[in-house]
């Protein structure tokens, strides 16, 4: 059971993070004439972090995609970005495997990031990619549920 949830769903909440080539249009989307963009969430302190579950809602045109990832701080050092895969209507079951799903001390198991040793903070990232004709995905919601 999550100890606390972190929810990004409105323009104000998305503005808490850093945006590159993104804008707001009822959800987070790519700026005109941009084919890729990235949102970097603020660092969230969370003592004794053991597991982290992510979920998100997006409208993704054919050929476009959304990749969501997280990193965790353990003993003052950050893990690499671990991702939940690329979500796109062109992928089998709408999902491509993650670029990186495990590293020393952390791995994804059944969609949950599990740590070998308790962490003290996490950070989220979302990458949006347009299709060949420039149609952008629209990311409505990103939620993180850390557990101790």
C-alpha positions as CSV (number, residue, x, y, z in Angstrom):
1,X,0.0,0.0,0.0
2,X,1.5,3.4,-0.9
3,X,2.4,5.7,1.9
4,X,1.8,8.8,-0.1
5,X,1.0,9.6,-3.7
6,X,2.5,12.4,-5.8
7,X,0.1,13.5,-8.6
8,X,0.9,15.7,-11.6
9,X,-2.3,16.4,-13.5
10,X,-3.0,20.1,-13.9
11,X,-0.9,22.9,-15.5
12,X,0.2,24.2,-12.1
13,X,1.5,20.8,-11.0
14,X,3.4,20.2,-14.3
15,X,5.0,23.6,-13.8
16,X,6.6,22.3,-10.6
17,X,9.1,20.5,-12.9
18,X,11.4,21.6,-15.7
19,X,10.1,21.5,-19.3
20,X,12.0,21.3,-22.5
21,X,10.0,21.8,-25.7
22,X,6.7,21.2,-24.0
23,X,3.6,23.3,-23.4
24,X,0.1,23.0,-21.9
25,X,-2.9,22.3,-23.9
26,X,-5.3,20.5,-21.6
27,X,-2.4,18.2,-20.9
28,X,1.4,18.3,-21.4
29,X,2.2,18.2,-25.1
30,X,5.0,19.1,-27.5
31,X,5.5,22.7,-28.6
32,X,4.7,23.4,-32.2
33,X,7.5,22.3,-34.6
34,X,9.1,20.1,-31.9
35,X,9.3,16.3,-32.3
36,X,10.6,15.5,-28.8
37,X,10.3,17.0,-25.4
38,X,11.0,16.2,-21.8
39,X,9.6,17.0,-18.4
40,X,11.8,16.6,-15.4
41,X,10.0,16.5,-12.1
42,X,11.2,18.0,-8.8
43,X,13.3,15.8,-6.5
44,X,10.9,14.3,-3.9
45,X,12.4,13.4,-0.5
46,X,11.0,10.1,0.9
47,X,12.7,8.4,3.9
48,X,13.1,4.7,3.8
49,X,11.9,4.4,0.2
50,X,11.7,0.7,-0.7
51,X,9.5,0.6,-3.8
52,X,8.1,3.0,-6.3
53,X,5.0,2.5,-8.6
54,X,4.2,4.8,-11.5
55,X,1.0,5.3,-13.5
56,X,0.0,7.7,-16.2
57,X,-2.8,8.6,-18.6
58,X,-2.0,9.9,-22.1
59,X,-3.6,10.3,-25.5
60,X,-1.1,9.0,-28.0
61,X,-1.6,9.3,-31.7
62,X,-0.5,6.5,-34.0
63,X,3.3,6.6,-34.3
64,X,3.8,9.0,-31.3
65,X,5.0,7.8,-27.9
66,X,5.4,8.5,-24.2
67,X,8.3,7.1,-22.1
68,X,8.1,7.5,-18.3
69,X,11.1,6.9,-16.0
70,X,12.4,7.4,-12.5
71,X,15.6,7.5,-10.6
72,X,16.2,7.0,-6.9
73,X,18.7,8.4,-4.5
74,X,20.4,5.8,-2.2
75,X,23.1,6.8,0.2
76,X,23.4,10.2,-1.5
77,X,24.0,8.6,-5.0
78,X,21.5,8.5,-7.8
79,X,20.6,5.4,-9.8
80,X,20.5,5.7,-13.6
81,X,17.1,6.5,-15.0
82,X,15.0,3.3,-15.0
83,X,12.0,3.3,-17.4
84,X,8.6,1.6,-17.7
85,X,8.9,1.3,-21.5
86,X,7.7,3.3,-24.5
87,X,3.9,3.5,-24.8
88,X,2.6,3.9,-28.3
89,X,-0.2,2.5,-30.5
90,X,2.4,1.0,-32.8
91,X,4.0,-1.2,-30.2
92,X,2.9,-4.7,-29.4
93,X,0.3,-4.4,-26.6
94,X,1.0,-0.6,-26.9
95,X,4.3,-1.0,-25.0
96,X,8.0,-1.4,-26.0
97,X,10.3,-2.9,-23.4
98,X,12.2,-0.5,-21.2
99,X,15.6,0.9,-22.3
100,X,16.9,0.2,-18.8
101,X,14.9,-1.9,-16.3
102,X,17.6,-2.8,-13.8
103,X,20.9,-1.5,-12.3
104,X,23.0,-2.3,-9.3
105,X,20.6,-2.1,-6.3
106,X,17.4,-1.5,-8.2
107,X,15.1,-3.3,-10.7
108,X,11.6,-3.2,-12.1
109,X,9.4,-6.1,-11.1
110,X,5.8,-6.3,-12.4
111,X,5.8,-2.5,-13.0
112,X,7.2,-1.6,-9.6
113,X,10.7,-0.2,-9.0
114,X,12.2,-2.3,-6.2
115,X,15.3,-1.3,-4.2
116,X,17.8,-3.6,-2.5
117,X,18.6,-0.9,0.1
118,X,16.3,1.9,1.3
119,X,16.5,5.2,-0.6
120,X,15.9,8.7,0.5
121,X,14.5,10.5,-2.6
122,X,13.1,10.0,-6.1
123,X,12.7,12.0,-9.3
124,X,10.4,11.4,-12.3
125,X,10.9,12.1,-16.0
126,X,8.5,11.9,-19.0
127,X,9.7,12.0,-22.6
128,X,7.2,12.8,-25.4
129,X,7.8,11.9,-29.0
130,X,5.7,13.1,-32.0
131,X,4.8,10.9,-34.9
132,X,6.2,11.5,-38.5
133,X,3.6,14.1,-39.2
134,X,4.3,16.0,-36.0
135,X,1.2,14.9,-33.9
136,X,2.0,15.1,-30.3
137,X,1.0,12.8,-27.4
138,X,-0.9,14.5,-24.6
139,X,0.1,13.5,-21.1
140,X,-2.8,14.1,-18.8
141,X,-1.6,12.6,-15.6
142,X,1.5,11.1,-14.0
143,X,1.3,9.6,-10.5
144,X,4.0,8.2,-8.3
145,X,3.3,5.9,-5.3
146,X,6.4,5.4,-3.1
147,X,6.4,2.8,-0.4
148,X,8.6,2.3,2.6
